[in-house]
């Protein structure tokens, strides 16, 4: 088994647990000897073992402790060399007698970057960095974003008509796009730490915000409601069903009585500073990162989408476009951006595909003044 083949196994394991390991990144690992895969593993939820430990334990259980002596390990992210919720993974690697370690990329956290590699090399272990590095960095983009900018990686999902409308003038929106587009949307939900909506969407659609497959709930991500004055009633599904997984970004002027009612239901209220009467979304994003979220999916509505784009907080756009026209009186997918010229507009550096009868446009968002700029590292922990 080549290092690249083993890293593909590790990446596959990491992808299966994406969205369920925050605040840790969803790392994958594979232990192998020659052409034989001895064990694979992925990071467990917070407080549980990291991917390297899971893979080593599984290999030991299946083939015995002697199988690990002289074996190789592929891991998507540099093994940690510090004590956090768990002990250093480097200790376990050395104790197991692993001879070679193949790493996807360095730990982006300033407190850990390079430390694991140096520890292993000083102990005589051969370490190769950068195996399938691009794919591994993509896997850990949320964690890297928290380390670099102190906020989660933000995906924005839109579903609109050809003329960019998400609902009729009366508010009817089910369903603008077809079943294949909705299935892809649920797949996106299943891979993130949290789903974010605004109060307008909550009032109009009363969503559950679960990830479903074939009509069955497969994941319940954290639901984040942006509701500065707490106008969404306690009878909403977000509060009736799994309220302990509902977080609410609200302002200081939110009523004390409504606060108590929602907290009694189990919701978490995260008071956020305001600016010009609106929640400061940059500080809200930073708060979500401090709470452990690394990758979030924003699903609406148009006012929230516009506010995030104006704040340059959208990193990746997923836009499903249905072959229908709703007209100028329909509700826009994105509210006013306040652009003075075309050069100020965000650009989508994306790919065009299909989702059944709908178009599917996805890719990173670029902002003119920030192209090519590198951010300083800070925050987060593994």
N, C-alpha and C positions, 0 to 999 in steps of 0.2 A: 504494500500500500504506500503510495507516494504521500509526501506531506500535504500536497494539494488535495488529494482524495480524502485524507483524514480530516482536513479542514472543512471540506464540504459536508462531511458527517457532523462535525461540530456546529457548523452553521445551521444545518437542518434541525439539530437539537435546540439551538438557541431560538430559532424562529417559532418553534412550537410553543415556547413559553413567553413569547413577546406579549407585553401588556400585563403580565401577572407577577412581575418580580420587583416593581418599583419599591423603594428608591434605587435599588441596584439595577444595573444594566442586565439585559437577558443574554448572558454569555453561554456559549456552548463549548464542550471539550470532548475529545476522543482519545483513548489510550489504545495503542496498537503496537504490534511486533511483527515486522515483516509484512506479509499480506493479510495477517489476521487482526481483526478488530476485537480488542479485549473488552472494552467497555466505553460507553458514551454517557454524557450527562449534561444537564443544563442547570442554571442557577435556580434555586428554590426561592419562594417568597421571603421577604425580609426576616432575618433571624435564622433562616435555614442555611444549609451549606451552599458554597459556590460550586460552579460547574466542575472545576477540577476535582473537588472532593467527591462529588457524586460519581464521576466517571471512574475514579480510582477505586472507590468502594465497590462499585458494580463489577469492575474487572477482578478485584480480589475475591468477591463472592463466587464468581463464575469459574475462575481459573486458578485461584489460590494465590497466596501472597508472593510466592516465588516467581509467578508470571510477570510481576511488575519490575523485577530486577533487570535493568538493561533495556526496558521497553521505552517507547517514545510517547509523547503527549502533544496533541495539537489543541490549542485553545484560542478562541477568537479575540480575547483581550488579555493583555499582560497580567500574569498572576500577581495577586496582591502580596505585599510584604509588610503589612501593618495590621494591628489588632483593631477590629471594628466590632460588629455584632458577632463575628466569628474570628477564629485565629487566622494567621497568615497562610495562604495557600502554598507559599514557597516551602514552609515547614513540611507540609504533607507530601509535596513532590520530592523533597530530599529524603524524607523518611522512607518513601516507597522505593527508592533506588532507581528512579527514572533517569535515563541516560541522555536523551535529547528532548528538547521542548521547542515546538514550532508555534510562533505567536502571530496572530493577525495584525495587531498594532499595539503601540504603547498605550498605557493608561493615560487618558487625557487629564486626570486630576493632578494638580501641581504637587500634591503631597505624596503621590505614588508613582509619578511618571519616571520610568527607568529603574526604580528601586528593585522591583521584582527580577528584572533581567540581570542587574548587577549582582544580586544575591546568588542567583542560580549559577552565573558564570564564575563567580569567586569560588563556588563549591565544586567546580570542575564539570558542570553540565554544559553540553553544547546547546546554545540557544540561537535560533534563526528567527529574525524579525521580518514582518511584511509578507507573510504567506497569505495570498488572496486578500491583500490589505484593503482594496477598494470595497469589496463585499463586506468585510468585517467592519469597516468604518460606517458603512451604510446601516449595518445591523445595530450599531451602538450610537447612532446619530443623536438620539435624545439625551443620553448621558453626556456625550461630548458637548452638546449645546448648553446644558446646565453648567458644565465646567468652564466653557468659554464665555458665555453671556449671562449666566445666572438666571436663565429662564428655560422652560421646556421647548422642545421642537414642536412647532404648530403646523398642523395640516388643516386646510379649509376645504370642506366638501360642499359643493353646490349641485343642485339638480334643477334644471331650468328648461324652458322652451327655447326654440331657435332664436327668438327675439329677447332672450335673457329675462324671462318672467318666471317667478316661482309659484305664483298662484293667480287666480282670476281676481277681478276687482272685489268680488264678494269674499275672498279668502280661501276658496276651494283649491286644494293642492294635492289631493290624493286621487289618482297618482299622476304626476306630471310625467315621470319617466316609467319605464317598464320593469318587469320582474328581474331581468338580468342585471340592470343597473342597481336595483335595490339589493340584490344578493351581493354585489361587489361592495356596496356601502356597508353591509353587515360584516363582510370580511375585514374591511378597514376598522370597524368598531372592535373587532375581536383582537386586534393587534396593538391597541393603544392603552395607555394607563387610564385615560379619562375621555369622556365626551362632553363638549361644552355647547350650551345653547343660551340664547338670550331670553328674557322674560316674554317678549312678544311671541316667539315661537312656542314657548311653553303654554301660553294662554290660548294660542290658536289651535295647536295640534294635540296638546296634552300627551306627550310621548312618554314611553317607558325608558327608552334609550338602552335597550339590551342588545346584545349581538345574537342573532338567530340564524339557524341553518335548517332548512326544511321545516320551518314552523316551530322548531324547538330552540329554546334558549340555551346557548352554549357558553356565554360569558356575560357577566354583569360588571362592566367597568364602572369606575367612579363616575358619577354624573355631576357636572359643575354647571350651576345655574347662575347667570349674570343677571342679578335682580337688585338694583341699587336701593329701591324703596320697599322691597318684599311685597310686590303687588300680586305675585302668583299665590293663589289661595292654598291653604293646607290640604284641601281636598284633591289637589293635583296628584297624578299618578307618581310623580317623582317623590312625593311625600308619603303616599299610601303604600307603595310597594318598595321595600328596601330602603327606607329613608336614611338608614345609617350609612348608606353609600352615596348620599346626596350632599354635596358641598355647595354653599351659596355665597357668592361674592356680593356683598351688600355695602352700602354706605353708612356713615355715622347717623344719618337722619332716619334710618329705618326704625319703625315703631317698636318700642320695648315690648308691648303686648304680643305683637306678631312674632318677634324674636323668641319669646318664651314658648309660644305654642309650637313653633317649628323645632326648637331645640328639644322640647319634650317628646316630639315625634321621633327624634334621633338624628335630625339633620345637623351638619356642621356649618356654622355661620362664620365666614371669614371677612371681617370688616376691612374694607379697602379704602384708601384715600380717594377723594374726588378732585376733579379739575374741571372748572366751568360747569359744575352741576352734573358731570358724568364721571363714572368710575375711571380712575387712572389705570388703563389697561396694561401699561408697562409695569406698574407696581403690582398689579393683580397677577401678571404672569410670573413676576419674581416671587410672589407669595406662594403660588402653586409649586414653584421649584423648591422652595424651602419646605413645603409640605411633602416633598418627595416625588412629585410627578415629573417625568422626563419627556414624555411624548403624548400630545393631546390632539384630538380631532374635534374641530369646530363645525357644527352642522347648521348654524343659522341663528337668526335670520339675516335679512339684508342690511339692517342697521349695524348689527354686530360685525358682519363681514367687512363692511366699509370702515368701521372704526378700527378694526385690526389692521387693515391694509393701510389706513392713514398713519397708524402707529408703527408701520413696518414690522409687524409681528408675525405675518404669515410667511412660512418657509416653503410650503409645498401646497399646490392647488390640485384638487381632484374635482373636475367639472363634468357632469353628465348632462348631455344636451339631447332633448327629445325632439323628434320630427313633428312638432306642432307649433302653432303660433297663437299667442294669447292676446296680443294687442297692447297698445300703449296704456290702456286703463288697467292692465294687469299689474301685480305687485313686482317690483324689480328685485333681481337676485342680489344686487349690491346697491346700496343707497349712495348718496352723493359723496364723492371723494374730494371735492374742492380743488380739482386740478386747474391750473392756469394755462398749461400748455401740454402738448403731447409728450414732450421729453420728461415730464414729471410722472408719467404713468408707469405703474408696475408692469413688468414684462414676464410672461410665462415661457420659460425655456423647457417646453414639454413635448410629449409624444401624443399622437392621435391614434386612438384605437376604437374598438366597438364594444358595446355591451348590449347584445341583442340588437334591437332596432335603434338604439341610442348611440350617440357619439360619446367617447370617453377621452377627455383631454386631461393629462396629468403631468406634473413636473414641478421643478423648483421655481420660486418667484424671485425675480431680480428687481432691485430698486436702484434707480440711476445713480444716486449720490454715494451708494455703498458698494458698488461693484468692485471687486478686487481688494476690498479692505479686510484686513485681518483683525480679529478681536483678541483682546487680552484674556488670559485664562483666570478663572476664579470659581469658587463654590463647589458644591456636590461632594459626595463620598461614595465609595464602593463598599 
